[in-house]
Amino acid sequence: MAITNHSQPPPRPPGPIQWVLKNLFNSWYNTILTIISLGIIGVLLYALIQWILFFADWSPVTEFPLLFMVGQYPRDQLWRVGISVSIISVLMGLSWGIWRGLIQSFAITFGGLLGIVALIPVQMDFLTVEVRLLLLMNVGCILLSYWIGRVIKTSGLYVSIAWAIAILLIVLLILPGLNNFSINISGNEVIILPHVPTTVWGGLMVTILLSAGGIILSFPIGVLLAFGRRSTLPVVKIFSTFFIETIRGVPLITILFMFSLILQVFLPIGSRFDRLLRALIGITIFSAAYMAENIRGGLQAIPLGQEEAAKAVGMNSLQINTLIILPQALRLVIPTIVGQFISLFKDTTLVIILGINELLGIGRSVINTSPEFVQLQLEVYAFIALLFWIISYAMSYSASQLETALGVGKR
Amino acid sequence: MSDQNTNEQPIIICRDVNKWFDDFQALRGISMDVYKGEVVVIFGPSGSGKSTFIRCINRLEEHQQGTIIVDGIELSHDTRNVEKVRMETGMVFQLFNLFPHKTVLENITLAPIRVRKWPKKKAEEIAMQLLERVGIPEQAEKFPAALSGGQQQRVAIARALAMQPKIMLFDEPTSALDPEMIKEVLDVMIELAKSGMTMLVVTHEMGFAKSVADRMFFFDAGLIVEGGTPEQIFTNPQEDRTKKFLAQILTH
């Protein structure tokens, strides 16, 4: 029998205007409520915008923009930071071109942030034409290397190696361990990279270095600890469990104190352990313990049949874990991991107690420079909050795009 | 067929295999020889130990007493031996267990590339031949979730065959499928049986057993109650339990 029933599909959901009429203006009291609410929102928005544009005094920010960005980093050495940003731009673009969807959102967000800063239509002292051009040049780098990546179509392995080399380069460029890197030019010793002690580092740069370092280092440690806790080898299992539970049972601020004070006691007398490095280690082990539990949650969600199927085709346990179990587990826990990265990013403000001038610390020292700035605390903290919000939101947005690209929840 | 091969060494030798899950004894002294090219069907009520038994043959379960020798390699705690046996033994599961984060083609080529160390191109060529053989070459680039149950199980069969195993184990391969999909999977299995593959099949598909099995074993409570050719089992079962069970599943 032929199917003769050509019934109509149900009506589509109404457009925005119908929605507003139906839900906000459908009776006289709803109309009044809507108008009152709109009025309150309007007044608040008006007051906020008025404050931002006319009443607030942004002079602490506009007078010391570089302080907020890089702290006391010597101004004649700033090119080292600039080159580091450019290296990252190039690699972002290259990875985008080769890995496409997986990196795309991160590259676009990164380039977008640089571009927005470059094109802010407000006259600011530190945003000189040169700075704006340099920022735009970075955006250009991303696009150009994206195009190169698409054309050369090299293997992802080489891009990974390039990233490793780049991170090493950046470390050499801006890290303090390198004392006065110099070369001999016809008998004269020329110092190319003068020593910049970490004590003068500060601002957004330190915040980003600590959180990026913490994220990059804690991730693999967390993966190992997660597998360790599931291991059948008693020693490995007990060690992993003990490590995770101990670290999770202690507040981050305590760990930071411990690393800044107690570590010094155990080290041989006379050896100096860089303050920033101590903070980074503290943040890393703290984050690794939480990371381990998040990843273990993902590992446990993978059905046993996956492991059995992999065993049945003769894979060894390393292949089973790296090719079958871990990729699926990580996809499941992307939202949790990103949440952890965002809180790690914000937790870096705690290193202020070690005397490290990250973004918040710089804000406080700017406020303390003069009595009139003390009156402008609100502006300084609002600016810092805005920076934190932009970067946190960019991370969250990129991650949700990554989930879409990976088809999480769909297959 | 077993009669003609008596002078040949069996490819699977099981002697007095015992297996406990805590206090529950799942296998009670199972002994069975399987010769090359034989198709053996194992059936019985749930909890009778039939799945446990074939999972012991590629050591997804460890037997605690007795001997299992597969293709001349004895299964023991030596993981090298276990991996060698698994390379020669394909397995198809009730719930397919395809890798959901890999495409159909990647599911099939993964083990040949990583375990057999074949070049990617060779592995893909063979994978495509196998997909032709199971009748779904057009699905190669899709992810498993986009396939029907019958198609997924056929991919699972192709994945197991890609390692070019000497033995194929089927653990209730059609139990999770809709009736109309059972046939497409059975057709593939029948074709495989006729090509001379050594197969151990846990199934209740008695039509399949009738048409291709060389021998059948009825399991109950961890024991082999009765074994023989399909003709013996269907027309002249010796044991009451076998008769009762066959009566139950054949009346439907």
HADDOCK unambig.tbl for C-alpha pairs under 7 A between the chains (distance, minus, plus):
assign (segid A and resid 305 and name CA) (segid B and resid 97 and name CA) 5.58 0.50 0.50
assign (segid A and resid 306 and name CA) (segid B and resid 97 and name CA) 5.69 0.50 0.50
assign (segid A and resid 306 and name CA) (segid B and resid 99 and name CA) 6.74 0.50 0.50
assign (segid A and resid 308 and name CA) (segid B and resid 60 and name CA) 6.78 0.50 0.50
assign (segid A and resid 309 and name CA) (segid B and resid 97 and name CA) 6.04 0.50 0.50
assign (segid A and resid 312 and name CA) (segid B and resid 86 and name CA) 5.58 0.50 0.50
assign (segid A and resid 312 and name CA) (segid B and resid 90 and name CA) 6.57 0.50 0.50
assign (segid A and resid 312 and name CA) (segid B and resid 91 and name CA) 6.08 0.50 0.50
assign (segid A and resid 313 and name CA) (segid B and resid 86 and name CA) 5.96 0.50 0.50
assign (segid A and resid 313 and name CA) (segid B and resid 87 and name CA) 5.82 0.50 0.50
assign (segid A and resid 313 and name CA) (segid B and resid 90 and name CA) 6.49 0.50 0.50
assign (segid A and resid 313 and name CA) (segid B and resid 111 and name CA) 6.22 0.50 0.50
assign (segid A and resid 313 and name CA) (segid B and resid 160 and name CA) 6.70 0.50 0.50
assign (segid A and resid 314 and name CA) (segid B and resid 83 and name CA) 5.10 0.50 0.50
assign (segid A and resid 314 and name CA) (segid B and resid 86 and name CA) 4.82 0.50 0.50
assign (segid A and resid 314 and name CA) (segid B and resid 87 and name CA) 4.86 0.50 0.50
assign (segid A and resid 314 and name CA) (segid B and resid 115 and name CA) 6.67 0.50 0.50
assign (segid A and resid 315 and name CA) (segid B and resid 111 and name CA) 6.97 0.50 0.50
assign (segid A and resid 315 and name CA) (segid B and resid 115 and name CA) 6.17 0.50 0.50
assign (segid A and resid 328 and name CA) (segid B and resid 101 and name CA) 6.68 0.50 0.50
assign (segid A and resid 411 and name CA) (segid B and resid 100 and name CA) 6.30 0.50 0.50
assign (segid A and resid 411 and name CA) (segid B and resid 145 and name CA) 5.56 0.50 0.50
